[in-house]
Amino acid sequence: MYRRVLIQIQCFTVAMMILFFSQSPVFAVAEPPEIKAPSAILMEVQRGQILYQKNPKLKLHVSCANKIMTGLIALEKMQNQLNTNITVSKKAVSVEGAVLNLEVGGKYPVEDLIYSVLLGSANDSANVLAEYIGGDEKGFVELMNKKAQELEMKDTYFTNPTGLYDEKQYTTAYDLAVLIRYALTKSSTFNEMFSAKARPWVDGTQILINSNELFWSYDGVDGGKTGYNEIDRQTAITTATRNGQRLICIVLDSPEESMYDDSVKLLDYGFLNFRTGILVSMGQPLKKVTVGDKVIDLVSIGDYYYTYPAGENYIKNIEFKVPEKFDPPVLKSDVLGIAKYTLEDGTVIEVSLHPAVDVYSSMGLFESLINQVKEYRDIVILLCILLVIELFIAVYHIVRLIKRLFLKLVYKPGK
């Protein structure tokens, strides 16, 4: 009897435990890490979703922002002319942080100068590029600020291409992440340069080595840069990819001894707690509409990805912007509407909706032709006028030809 009661108690306990744990999520996003840097951000590259932020709009002086913007503008302006040699002026090399000892009057390829700015933080190279592309430093800085406005970097202002301290210039972790994401997704050449661990300088006298130590200590690192104006206020920018998910990690004004620890904490937090997956699959039916007398599916013609906390669908709302009825014909290439997905973090993803099948008009050929004429009435009238003119000209030439032949037959020589 006692044994039976004990078994019943054990079964009840197990059942309660199963019930309790079944109501708890299998996956739970960990608490964001504590870091020493006063400002930081962790952004997913594909859509720019923010996975972590700490004072992301805090305005700070960040020399790396100047170097990255200088390199990006040089790439966009020179494009397929990266082998162009630029002559070095005396003014360009008379700058603090002239690490390459560029020869005044010497000529250096644009590509190597950009590498030296991104890898070696060479201020002399930054000035050489600025003078050549902008006409002078002032003209180049105008290009930098114009690009910042274009990218809606609302809390950024540049005063020089080098990043040397100037109390008038500033940026934020958020704006810097926007800049880097744009550069990585829009320029394969920038991506290649930003991912470089090392590169020989053009004259073979030295090797430019990326200063971000995480290249050699953290799995998946595929981009990075570090810099500072004051030794105890370090900037560390790192990109890393795991399982197809690429993250941008930025820590600003970090103590030198914790800049990499902070970066690793943020990257680990992102990779362990977030996943990148398909929101909408290619060919997935999303809505039904009526076309003429047929009901058809509207589908996506591509895969749409998003990043979400592990164990959550993260979709807050779905809104369809599409009429309920259409007149044929409609083709699979036509966009008939939009499916607007809003995520929990406020990210909006718009999916174009296309017919799953082509639907043609059931009316006769003559009726279809009449409708086409009505739809394009002005064009048809113009074509008719041109056709009449062409016929008139053709008739005129035919009459002249007949007249000429007749005259030759009537007035033959010798008669």
Buried (B, 14 or more C-beta within 10 A) or exposed (E): EEEEEEEEEEEEEEEEEEEEEEEEEEEEBEEBBEBBBBBBBBBBBBBBBBBBBBBBEBBBBBBBBBBBBBBBBBBBBBEEEBEBEBEBBEEBBEBEBBBBEBEEEEEBBBBBBBBBBBBBBBBBBBBBBBBBBBEEBEEBBEBBBEBBEEBEBEBBBBBBBBBBEBEEBBBBBBBBBBBBBBBBBEBEBBBEBBBBBEBEBBEEEEEBEBBBBBBEEBEBBBBBBBBBBEEEBBBBBBBBBBEEBBBBBBBBBBBBEBBBBBBBBBBBBBBEBBBBEEBBEEEBEBBEBEBBEEEBBBBBBEEBBBBBBBEBEBBEEEEBEBEEEBEBBBEEEBEBBEBBBBBEBEBEBEBBBBBBEBBEBEEEEEEBEEEEEEEEEEEEEEEEEEEEEEEEEEEEEEEEEEEEEEEEEEEEEEE
